[in-house]
Amino acid sequence: MKIINFIAITAATAALASFQLVKTDQTIKPKSAYKLDKSASVLGWKGGKSDAYYHTGNVKFSEGSVLLEKGAISSGNFTVDLGSIAVVDANLPAEKQEGLANHLKTEDFFNVAKFATSTVTIGAYKDGKLATTITLLGVEVKKDIPVEIIASKGIITIKGKFDVDFSAAKIPGTQPIDGEKEFISPVFSFDLNLVLKGK
């Protein structure tokens, strides 16, 4: 009987551990709220027609927070400021970077005049992936994104590189054009770096 109890306890502990943060050197309260550090957080992006023809840039978050329960992320919400879209291609002069960024904000792509923000809702973190729902152009896109989460001294960092397919959002600039063999892919690559501080 003792052996059976030991096995049951071990299995339960392992299951719980799979939901915990990757690394932590602090004792986290049963429920803790962490607020986004906007100045330290950024989302890098890469998009284009192919591996040989693409652009890179970044976009900023205007607000966000996560809730931890018993040492694990239970929920979170973030707002991406689409008006902050920037292009950082090293081979483009500054004026062309700005011109492309402004073009991405028009109705040809993200229509910032109508959709000023994109919202991101997160759920449980399990097996190295964070359950995520991105609302872009009014359409929800769900994906479990691979990230590393570290809690240390009242600060949480969430970092990861991943791709998201926005086909469902039907971004105008990513739609095939009759007569053209190549078009901008609806799959974008991201480099996420979030920093949150305990309230």
PyMOL commands that set and color helices and strands:
alter all, ss='L'
color gray80, all
select helices_A, chain A and resi 2-17+38-40+94-104+167-169+172-174
alter helices_A, ss='H'
color red, helices_A
select strands_A, chain A and resi 23-24+31-36+42-48+54-69+72-87+117-126+129-136+139-146+148-152+155-165+187-198
alter strands_A, ss='S'
color yellow, strands_A
deselect
rebuild
show_as cartoon
